[in-house]
Amino acid sequence: MSGTSADGIDAVLVEISGCSTNTHVRQMAFVTLPFTDAVRSRILQVAAGNFGGSEELCLMNFLLGKLSADACLAVCAQAGVDPRNVAFVGSHGQTVFHAPVEQDYLGYKVRGTLQIGEASMIVEALGCPVVSDFRVRDMAAGGLGAPLVPYTEYLLYQDPQRNVALQNIGGIGNITLLPRGAGLNGVLAFDTGPGNMVIDALAARMTNGKARYDDGGKMAAAAQVNPALLAWMMQDEYLKRTPPKTTGREMYGDAYVEQLLKKANELDVPLGDVLATATRFTAECISAGVRDYCPVKPDRMIVGGGGSMNPTLLAHIADCLPGCEVMTNEQLGLDSNAKEAVAFAVLANEAMYGQPNNAPGATGAAHPVVMGKISQ
C-alpha cells in the first residue's frame, strides 16, 4: 500500500492462518519501495483533485501497478521466498481522491473514493490472486470507506484487561478504540485529523524541498509552540464533526498549509515555530478525539505509522493524555512501519474466505460487507 504521504509503496510478507477471530499472523519481511521525486510529485498533484485527466489516471494506474508488483517481488527476495509460493496479495493501492460526503453532481447526490494501482500487473508478476479496491464496497453500503484498519486491529490487538487505543499517524491520523470485553460492534474508529501531512509540508518548506519530513522531530524540538497560532488551528471545523468521520489531503493539503502560513504571517510566527505548532496540533487533535468522542478513555495508546518515529510528537501526545500509557508497536515487539500493510493482508485473507471485513461501527456502513475485488 501507499498512504496519504505518498512516500513509497510498503510491502510486507506474512504467514497467515485461520480467519476472523482465529486469525494468526507472523511477519516475515518488510520493505518500502520509495517513489522517485517525480512520481511522488505527480501523485500529489493528481490527489489534489484538480489536476490531470483520464490519460493521467490511466498511466498512473498502470505505473503504480507495476511499482506495486516490484515491491511484492522485493519483499519476497528479502525473505528468500519464491514469489510462486505466495498464496495471494492484498493491495490497497494509492488513494487519489476521497469524497465521503455527498456532493451535487449532474443533478445527483454522489459520494466516492478512488484508489489506483492496477491489480492485474501484480497478478501477472506473481501469478497469484490479488485482492484490491477495498474501500468502494463499504461506501456502497453507506459507509465512509474509511477507516478500514479497525477490523484487523480488533482481531489482533483486543485486550480483555485494558481499554486499548490504536493511533496510526501517517499523513492523516486515525484512532481505533477497543473497549475491554467489547465485540466488533463495540469498536469505535475515526480519523483524528492531520498526522504528518502538514508537518511534512512545513519541513519541506524549511529545507527548500531537501527534506520530506522532520526527521526524529528535531526541527520541531528546536523551535517553540505558538499558543495564538495553536488556538487558531484548534478552531478547525473537522474537530467538531462527530464520528463516523474521515478526512484526507482534500482538507489538509496545500491549500490548508497556505492558510496556515498566512495566519502565521499575520501573527509574526517564524516558520520553525509554525512547524513546532503543527506538531503539537497533531497531538491536540488526537487528545480532542479521545476527550470528545471516546465513550471510555484508553488505558493504553499504541502509536504506529511514521509519526511513531517522531519522539517530539510522541512526547506531545503523552502530555495531552495524562493517565494513559503511550507506547509504540516496537515496544510490543511489532513493526509500526508494517502495521497498515499487514492490515491489508488480513483484510485480503478475510475476503478470500468470503468473510465480512469492515467494521460498520467505524465506517458508518449499514451492515457488514466483504470488501475487495479479486483479480486472478
C-alpha positions, 0 to 999 in steps of 0.5 A, a space after each residue: 500500500 501507499 498512504 496519504 504521504 505518498 512516500 513509497 509503496 510498503 510491502 510486507 510478507 506474512 504467514 497467515 492462518 485461520 480467519 476472523 477471530 482465529 486469525 494468526 499472523 507472523 511477519 516475515 519481511 518488510 520493505 518500502 519501495 520509495 517513489 522517485 521525486 517525480 512520481 511522488 510529485 505527480 501523485 500529489 498533484 493528481 490527489 489534489 483533485 484538480 489536476 490531470 485527466 483520464 490519460 493521467 489516471 490511466 498511466 498512473 494506474 498502470 505505473 503504480 501497478 507495476 511499482 506495486 508488483 516490484 515491491 511484492 517481488 522485493 519483499 519476497 527476495 528479502 525473505 528468500 521466498 519464491 514469489 510462486 509460493 505466495 498464496 495471494 496479495 492484498 493491495 490497497 493501492 494509492 488513494 487519489 481522491 476521497 469524497 465521503 460526503 455527498 456532493 451535487 453532481 449532474 443533478 445527483 447526490 454522489 459520494 466516492 473514493 478512488 484508489 489506483 494501482 492496477 491489480 492485474 500487473 501484480 497478478 501477472 508478476 506473481 501469478 497469484 490472486 490479488 485482492 484490491 479496491 477495498 474501500 468502494 464496497 463499504 461506501 456502497 453500503 453507506 459507509 465512509 470507506 474509511 477507516 478500514 484498519 479497525 477490523 484487523 486491529 480488533 482481531 489482533 490487538 483486543 485486550 480483555 484487561 485494558 481499554 486499548 487505543 490504536 493511533 496510526 499517524 501517517 499523513 492523516 491520523 486515525 484512532 481505533 478504540 477497543 473497549 475491554 470485553 467489547 465485540 466488533 460492534 463495540 469498536 469505535 474508529 475515526 480519523 483524528 485529523 492531520 498526522 504528518 501531512 502538514 508537518 511534512 509540508 512545513 519541513 519541506 518548506 524549511 529545507 527548500 524541498 531537501 527534506 520530506 519530513 522532520 526527521 526524529 522531530 528535531 526541527 520541531 524540538 528546536 523551535 517553540 509552540 505558538 499558543 495564538 497560532 495553536 488556538 487558531 488551528 484548534 478552531 478547525 471545523 473537522 474537530 467538531 464533526 462527530 464520528 463516523 468521520 474521515 478526512 484526507 489531503 482534500 482538507 489538509 493539503 496545500 491549500 490548508 498549509 497556505 492558510 496556515 502560513 498566512 495566519 502565521 504571517 499575520 501573527 509574526 510566527 517564524 516558520 520553525 515555530 509554525 512547524 513546532 505548532 503543527 506538531 503539537 496540533 497533531 497531538 491536540 487533535 488526537 487528545 480532542 478525539 479521545 476527550 470528545 468522542 471516546 465513550 471510555 478513555 484508553 488505558 493504553 495508546 499504541 502509536 504506529 505509522 511514521 509519526 511513531 518515529 517522531 519522539 517530539 510528537 510522541 512526547 506531545 501526545 503523552 502530555 495531552 493524555 495524562 493517565 494513559 500509557 503511550 507506547 509504540 508497536 516496537 515496544 510490543 515487539 511489532 513493526 509500526 512501519 508494517 502495521 497498515 500493510 499487514 492490515 491489508 493482508 488480513 483484510 485480503 485473507 478475510 475476503 478470500 474466505 468470503 468473510 465480512 471485513 469492515 467494521 460498520 461501527 467505524 465506517 458508518 456502513 449499514 451492515 457488514 460487507 466483504 470488501 475487495 475485488 479479486 483479480 486472478 
